[in-house]
Amino acid sequence: EGSRAMAEASVTVSDFQRQVAAAAKRLGHECEEEAKDPVSGYSIDVLIKPSGSKVCEGEGRLGVAVEVDGPSHFLGNGQQPTGNTILKRRLLSK
């Protein structure tokens, strides 16, 4: 499947992404960088896990996904996301 192949593409971790994860940890959150979404197969930049459990109560969720989208996720110098970014956002929001 096309989305699965895109999800398995190489992952790049930016300094900004590391800073976001470090800030979440300083705020007391348990985080996992580059966690794999079990549904789409995409890598989640920073997964903030719920306190005290692996899954949010009653919702079957892993936590809160934080995507750290730098300039390569947008067309030109604008705010229009690339097609790959739009697809990833759509699949992770399900």
Secondary structure, 3 states (H helix, E strand, C coil): CHHHHHHCCCCCCCHHHHHHHHHHHHCCCEEEEEEECCCCCCEEEEEEECCCCCCCCCCCCCCEEECCCCHHHECCCCCCECHHHHHHHHHHCC
